[in-house]
Amino acid sequence: MAYLGVSDEDERCYRALLRLTEATAGELADELGTGPQQTAAALERLLTRDLAEPSVDGRSRPAPPAKAVQRLIEQQVHELRQELERVVVEEDVVESLLNERATARPAPGLSAPDRPAIERIEGLEQIRAHIDELTFYTRSEGLTTQPHGTLTAESIAASRPLDTRILRRGVRMRTIMGAAAAGDPPTLAYLSELVAAGAEIRISDRPLERLLVFDRTAALTPIDPTASVQGALLVREPGLVANLVSLFERMWNDATDIRDLLGHTSDPGAQLTDVERRILSTMYQVDKDESGAREVGLSVRTYRKYIADLMHRLGAANRFQAALLARDRGWI
């Protein structure tokens, strides 16, 4: 477990606690054959990192292995993210890349003034690549509309790293969703996640035009609004972009804040039943459906139906991710 940031000494202590199920520091010392003070210090570190929890009569019990490993992964990812963000800021990485872009040579056969104000982009992969690049260089504001309203699990998975990245940089994010979003739990769950991170989201019951605008200097619109698979137009001409921003503002003013639709709460988890909360909790602690169903008091078949529904509402690809998302959103 060293790659998860756990020392050999602490790992031995945790494994011994698993074997004993529950123990005092003295009993652990006997099991390990180590000194009382050394063992007590290791046990205290386990308690501090939530790898163990106090029981009764001075005893401690281990956190379930799946839950313990997940916590260690979260801790490692959090520390790595903090370190990477610190280095990026100190080294002015984004600024240096922007400087490179500012001095970029025009493509072969095109001088800078001849660069097209409108580019045609075809293919989903190419569109996503352009969105990824434009998002990376967005510094102040991103404007988006989603006329269909609902988001698939695939689109949520593709959007999450991009959305998280720009919100973490302090970029203002404004999004208008179609009315269908109000009736789709997975979409609402993801939108609530964004609102909690600082995004501004409104829902409109009026027709929306599909738009993505980056720093009011570039915009993406479908080639054919009725068949978005045909591709997109990347617009950089200042007058056209300004008109698209004006269109967005009109749609924004006609839309309703998502928090109003949710009764001033951005947490669909508040609508969970006690059974659903208990099932989410068991997903941390048990490895087999039979054990989880028995703990909650349901048949295995019913238990699995609940899990499938919760995964859908969370927009999770698997149970591990569902448990992680539920914990991050405060559902459990």
C-alpha atoms as one frame of an Amber mdcrd trajectory, in Angstrom:
protein
   0.000   0.000   0.000   3.058   2.237  -0.182   1.877   3.700  -3.511  -1.238
   4.902  -1.655   0.889   6.782   0.861   0.741   4.179   3.650   3.974   3.176
   5.379   4.858  -0.484   5.906   4.358  -0.049   9.651   0.893   1.434   9.264
  -0.092  -1.202   6.700   0.907  -3.993   9.098  -1.147  -2.336  11.824  -4.198
  -2.030   9.547  -3.909  -5.639   8.398  -3.625  -6.819  12.006  -6.714  -4.816
  12.910  -8.577  -6.500  10.037  -7.601  -9.914  11.386  -8.669  -9.039  14.923
 -11.844  -7.225  13.778 -11.588  -4.970  16.832  -8.721  -4.340  19.236  -7.000
  -2.053  21.703  -3.507  -0.702  21.076  -2.175  -3.277  23.537  -3.855  -6.171
  21.731  -2.477  -4.906  18.435   1.004  -4.725  19.961   0.711  -8.361  21.043
  -0.481  -9.378  17.584   2.348  -7.527  15.849   5.060  -8.160  18.387   5.921
  -4.464  18.553   6.274  -1.969  21.397   3.115  -0.414  22.901   4.118   3.170
  22.106   5.084   2.350  18.523   1.810   0.484  17.970  -0.259   3.233  19.609
   1.341   5.808  17.287   0.565   3.677  14.212  -3.029   3.188  15.347  -3.403
   6.930  15.887  -2.250   7.534  12.310  -4.857   5.061  11.052  -7.550   6.885
  13.020  -6.406  10.254  11.698  -6.602   9.034   8.095 -10.019   7.390   8.623
  -8.564   3.928   8.066  -9.842   2.984  11.510 -12.528   4.327  13.805 -13.070
   4.253  17.577 -15.292   1.528  18.992 -16.007   1.022  22.718 -13.819   0.503
  25.778 -10.783   2.043  24.099 -10.961  -0.354  21.191 -10.754   0.476  17.488
 -12.126  -1.241  14.405 -10.825  -1.049  10.832 -12.577   0.800   8.040 -13.915
  -1.619   5.391 -11.127  -2.330   2.863 -12.975  -0.908  -0.148 -13.818   2.239
   1.774 -10.275   2.548   3.127  -8.675   2.223  -0.314 -11.099   4.735  -1.787
 -10.247   7.256   0.927  -6.536   6.761   0.299  -7.034   7.301  -3.440  -9.004
  10.495  -2.770  -6.263  11.762  -0.460  -3.531  11.028  -3.016  -5.463  12.638
  -5.867  -6.233  15.717  -3.750  -2.588  16.151  -2.737  -1.367  15.591  -6.305
  -3.857  18.115  -7.692  -2.795  20.725  -5.132   0.869  20.172  -5.948   0.325
  20.334  -9.719  -1.778  23.489  -9.458   0.888  25.082  -7.248   3.615  24.303
  -9.788   1.491  25.537 -12.712   0.938  28.863 -10.945   4.554  29.276  -9.851
   5.939  28.404 -13.285   3.385  30.546 -15.194   2.681  27.580 -17.453  -0.569
  28.925 -18.932   0.936  32.371 -19.513   3.912  30.909 -21.343   1.640  28.846
 -23.580  -0.489  31.887 -24.336   2.651  33.769 -25.311   3.497  30.998 -27.763
   0.044  31.274 -29.285   0.413  35.038 -29.574   3.554  34.629 -31.684   2.315
  31.626 -33.682   3.136  31.595 -37.366   0.151  31.385 -39.748  -0.609  28.063
 -41.399   1.141  27.379 -44.732  -0.383  29.466 -47.509  -2.225  31.784 -45.125
  -1.065  35.055 -43.689  -2.545  36.205 -40.378  -4.968  38.709 -42.021  -6.139
  35.934 -44.374  -7.086  33.574 -41.578 -10.770  32.640 -42.096 -13.222  34.316
 -39.754 -15.407  31.210 -39.986 -14.080  27.644 -40.044 -16.059  24.505 -40.791
 -15.386  21.604 -38.384 -16.638  18.138 -39.191 -16.682  14.984 -37.079 -17.456
  14.608 -33.365 -13.817  14.013 -32.449 -12.701  17.194 -34.195 -15.456  19.214
 -32.542 -14.498  17.900 -29.100 -10.836  18.625 -29.790 -11.628  22.242 -30.676
 -13.859  22.622 -27.606 -11.082  21.212 -25.422  -8.556  23.690 -26.837 -10.885
  26.682 -26.681 -11.849  25.815 -23.111  -8.206  25.538 -22.097  -7.507  29.086
 -23.266 -10.689  30.604 -21.870  -9.693  33.107 -19.191 -12.802  35.046 -18.140
 -16.158  33.671 -19.328 -17.779  30.687 -21.012 -21.361  30.779 -22.353 -23.205
  27.590 -23.297 -26.689  26.482 -24.302 -28.076  22.934 -24.316 -31.387  22.987
 -26.231 -32.158  19.305 -25.646 -31.899  19.784 -21.897 -30.931  16.231 -20.930
 -27.352  14.960 -20.786 -26.230  11.388 -21.377 -23.801   9.639 -19.054 -21.232
   9.813 -21.876 -21.612  13.568 -22.349 -21.430  14.158 -18.594 -18.219  12.135
 -18.399 -16.744  14.108 -21.310 -17.823  17.488 -19.897 -16.857  17.014 -16.249
 -13.055  17.476 -16.609 -13.501  20.516 -18.880 -16.110  22.159 -16.659 -14.167
  21.432 -13.493 -10.992  22.836 -14.976 -12.414  26.214 -15.969 -14.390  26.633
 -12.731 -11.272  25.894 -10.696  -9.475  28.660 -12.622 -12.160  31.153 -11.624
 -13.714  31.411 -15.094 -17.346  32.510 -15.033 -19.558  29.763 -16.467 -23.114
  30.498 -17.597 -25.263  27.732 -19.071 -28.851  27.644 -20.341 -30.558  24.243
 -20.407 -33.693  23.156 -22.242 -36.816  22.482 -20.195 -36.283  18.693 -20.276
 -33.429  19.107 -17.767 -35.944  19.780 -14.991 -37.341  16.246 -15.305 -34.110
  14.265 -15.685 -32.454  13.265 -12.352 -28.957  12.484 -13.758 -28.860  15.820
 -15.562 -30.087  17.686 -12.472 -27.488  15.920 -10.340 -24.667  17.023 -12.628
 -26.003  20.571 -12.934 -26.267  20.771  -9.148 -22.662  19.654  -8.943 -21.667
  22.516 -11.241 -23.733  25.061  -9.307 -22.013  23.969  -6.100 -18.679  24.604
  -7.844 -19.711  28.128  -8.851 -21.463  27.777 -12.219 -24.551  29.847 -13.074
 -27.272  27.742 -14.699 -30.750  28.600 -15.934 -33.498  26.474 -17.486 -35.668
  27.756 -20.328 -39.031  26.551 -21.570 -38.526  28.474 -24.820 -36.703  27.309
 -27.975 -32.925  27.636 -27.665 -30.193  28.028 -30.254 -27.133  25.819 -29.697
 -24.156  28.045 -28.805 -20.769  27.919 -27.147 -18.966  31.234 -26.674 -15.437
  31.578 -25.292 -14.285  34.895 -23.802 -16.600  36.659 -26.282 -13.908  36.245
 -28.950 -14.803  32.845 -30.445 -18.026  30.878 -30.789 -19.204  27.475 -31.969
 -22.596  26.890 -33.600 -23.971  23.869 -35.500 -23.668  23.861 -39.287 -27.273
  22.646 -39.360 -29.300  23.251 -36.140 -31.584  20.321 -37.054 -28.676  17.898
 -37.588 -25.768  18.759 -35.297 -23.885  15.615 -36.352 -23.024  17.375 -39.598
 -20.480  19.502 -37.776 -19.951  22.972 -36.362 -18.872  26.445 -37.408 -16.055
  28.098 -35.471 -16.662  31.856 -35.608 -13.993  34.428 -34.755 -15.310  37.451
 -36.653 -15.915  40.071 -33.915 -19.234  41.330 -35.289 -20.725  37.852 -35.604
 -19.496  36.819 -32.149 -21.025  39.978 -30.648 -24.381  39.129 -32.240 -24.210
  35.591 -30.856 -23.458  36.975 -27.388 -26.499  39.255 -27.673 -28.612  36.262
 -28.641 -27.333  34.373 -25.600 -28.154  37.298 -23.293 -31.736  37.417 -24.570
 -32.168  33.695 -23.963 -30.538  34.063 -20.543 -32.958  36.814 -19.490 -35.933
  34.638 -20.474 -34.711  31.616 -18.476 -35.240  30.603 -14.830 -32.487  30.056
 -12.291 -32.133  26.327 -11.632 -32.064  26.960  -7.880 -35.572  28.375  -8.043
 -36.814  25.246  -9.785 -35.237  23.074  -7.105 -36.895  24.967  -4.275 -33.770
  26.981  -3.422 -31.661  23.866  -3.080 -29.171  22.588  -5.616 -29.007  19.134
  -4.048 -31.197  16.387  -5.524 -29.763  14.214  -2.759 -32.189  15.920  -0.405
 -34.937  13.953  -2.163 -33.375  10.548  -1.442 -35.349   8.063   0.619 -33.855
   6.450   3.726 -33.561   3.161   1.839 -31.630   4.845  -1.001 -29.233   6.474
   1.464 -28.638   3.133   3.198 -27.961   1.458  -0.150 -25.447   4.147  -1.106
 -23.715   3.616   2.222 -23.468  -0.145   1.700 -21.771   0.452  -1.652 -18.776
   1.718   0.358 -18.735  -1.154   2.782 -19.689  -4.435   1.100 -18.360  -6.221
  -1.963 -21.282  -8.546  -2.730 -24.889  -7.690  -3.555 -26.106 -10.502  -1.336
 -24.430  -8.943   1.704 -25.664  -5.442   0.853 -29.239  -6.610   0.265 -29.224
  -8.501   3.563 -27.920  -5.435   5.442 -30.603  -3.167   3.969 -33.361  -5.771
   4.274 -34.207  -6.174   0.584 -34.155  -8.979  -1.932 -31.055  -9.114  -4.117
 -33.145  -8.353  -7.197 -34.716  -5.244  -5.625 -31.350  -4.148  -4.241 -29.838
  -4.301  -7.727 -32.710  -2.285  -9.195 -32.084   0.445  -6.621 -28.369   0.486
  -7.478 -29.051   0.746 -11.218 -31.417   3.674 -10.639 -28.982   5.479  -8.318
 -26.130   5.047 -10.803 -28.352   6.526 -13.522 -29.311   9.510 -11.363 -25.692
  10.155 -10.440 -24.496   9.767 -14.032 -21.987   7.149 -12.822 -20.351   4.546
 -15.046 -19.845   2.034 -12.230 -20.620   1.468  -8.551 -17.280   2.734  -7.331
 -17.827   6.040  -9.124 -21.424   6.199  -7.873 -20.306   5.855  -4.257 -17.608
   8.478  -4.799 -19.995  10.960  -6.447 -22.635  10.411  -3.752 -20.090  11.145
  -1.041 -18.685  14.213  -2.853 -22.202  15.667  -3.237 -23.072  15.045   0.404
 -25.792  12.514  -0.383 -24.380  10.216   2.313
